[in-house]
Amino acid sequence: MTHKFPPISGKLPVFMHGADYNPEQWLHDPAVLEEDIRLMKQAGCNVMSVGIFSWAALEPEEGTFNFGWLDQVLDRLAANGIYAWLATPSGARPAWMSEKYPEVLRVEANRRRNLHGMRHNHCFTSPVYREKVIIMNGKLAERYSSHPAVVGWHVSNEYGGECHCDYCQEAFRSWLKRKYGSLDALNRAWWTTFWSHTYTSWSQVESPAPHGEMMVHGHNLDWRRFVSDQTIDFYKHEIKPLNAVNPDLPCTANMMDLFYGLDYREFAKAVDVVSWDAYPTWHEAESEVGIASWFAFNHDIFRTIKKKPFMLMESTPSQTNWQPVSKLKRPGMHRLSSLQAVAHGSDTVQYFQWRKSRGSSEKFHGAVVDHVGHAHTRVFRDVAELGRTLSQITEVLGTNVPAEAAVLFDWDNRWAINDAQGPRNGGLGYEQTVVQHYRALWKQGVPTDVIGSGDDFSPYKLIVLPMAYLLREETGKRLDKFVEDGGTLLATYWTGVVDEHDLCYLNGFPGPLRRTLGIWAEEIDGLHDHDRNALVMNPANRLEFEGSFEIRELCEVIHTEGSEILATYRDDFYAGMPVLTVNQKGAGKGYYLAARVREEGFYDSLYGRLIREAGVRRALDAELPEGVTAQLRSDGESDYVFLLNFSGKPAQVRLDDRAYTDLETGEVKTGRVELPLHGSIILKRSSQYK
């Protein structure tokens, strides 16, 4: 049974549409604010993110605060029915602070302290920086928490990076003491007897360094966990004064595209609403399927980690200036890209930036208002058109994505794989593998969650487990129960190799899933880039598709232990040995894919069969053209089907026999729908998820 979530802010119970706004860059020209207000209303923008990176304008000298300009901006927004996510300015500190308190500046892994500059160049552990943040945030909270324009707090901006200063070294040791309790336990977990690296004093433990220790995998893994935890702790420190004044205002911290350095699943526990910044590199190829599926995966992560709608906090209304090629969005792509986020669970569409900066590093980054300063541009018209669309689909706001399939993705597994030192040190491609499997579901219009090992598995009928190299014993037991209870599990090569300390399982791989999957993985072969093998489907196999499919990069040599062989290797000394198996366990099935198949057609056929076998529902019970996906939101009474054309050409979609209505026009749709190049449409029907 699905349901509807309340709006992110009761002040603004519609889709939020707006941008990062930096009025402090235009204080020398008061007419700009008046013109901006007029253009915001014309573009259908109802919310702005204000105050990001404005510390120097708010506190030009230590202890001297200037809020007058911000008062004026927020008052003018409120007077015109426009709202604000008010930012804390900790993403970049003023020069006076770096000069007077150099300890706030980060120390790199080489133990050298940075100069002032850039952004997020500060230590999350520094007592001085933490004190200054508390003072600033406290003043902002006292002054603006009850302001009619403010709908929530935009805390800092794109947290990231690490510091190796003395404060951080001590904090790391304290973190380890809390985790392990004793040096003996730490030494066992890190397997420090290797290379005689046993620690005999806590003071000997330091963060990984290029000119010191960096080859103890448990050490590296715990450092990454510590950096993530310390960043989250800093965020919690930031929001204390905000919550103390008005706990009803939501707090968010904008996250980034599959960011490596922070465990966003843990971070999400600390925020009230998840927000993230999406910058697809559209138009790299004739078909947008690769880019679209990658960003669909990200959208589904950010929806799933809080299990409710998220915010698209930043996107570009046209181009960026920092990607390898600054490609303009082609006609229709702004709407398509924005509605893709909405289709996967976003309740906002926001941009960086509102008005282009006149100088510095992002002066050529896309914006709603270009340097020319008026509304008579293609980009402005695209934004205004989307604003009208969002105003017409308010009933979608707060609806859920009813997923019966899930892909499991963990950050600490990602970190551990990156350190594995074998079987391919040119990159094991964990992220690409996960998205390759996800894409097969996305192409077939299957609503899909992206879950972690600690999530509840019971809502799903199908769980995909790609390259779960680091697999906790407890997670293995829960996955085994999922299968026993009737679920379908598909796991791949390089699964169940190490535990949470990055220590290898000694009872055979895939560790805690060996009995669940009915196989033993004896060896894994890393292939050179020019090497090829093939997966050959057995005749009359239960998946009911045949063929030979190219394999590259990774081949596991496995033995069946009660499982059924569905496909075998074609070449090499393991020719004829199993590469795809299925094991009946209780009421469910465990599939195992032992090699990296490169051909998309294999995954299309495999998952087409698995979703039918597992009874997983699709957004649309119809065959979708290549490059067209159907995504679904539902409140339990009505389903909202988003048809999105990423094929690079016009497409036609045949509907099933249910009744559909175009949500924007009210027109009844039957038979088929025509989608132009970069076309998109939202169809409403009576819900099948009651």
DAMOHU-V871213 format. One record per helix or strand of 2 or more residues. SS is the DSSP state (a for helix, b for strand). FROM is the first residue (numbers start at 0). TO is the last residue. Records with the same first field share a line. If there is no record, write none. Layout:
BEGIN
SS: FROM-TO  FROM-TO
END
This chain:
BEGIN
b: 15-20  46-49  82-86  149-153  249-251  253-255  274-276  309-313  345-350  398-399  404-407  447-450  461-464  487-491  518-525  532-536  547-559  563-568  577-584  587-592  594-596  627-633  637-644  650-653  659-661  667-668  671-674  679-685
a: 22-25  30-41  54-57  67-78  94-99  101-103  126-143  165-179  182-189  193-195  201-203  216-244  263-266  288-303  332-342  377-391  393-395  410-418  429-442  472-483  510-516  599-613
END
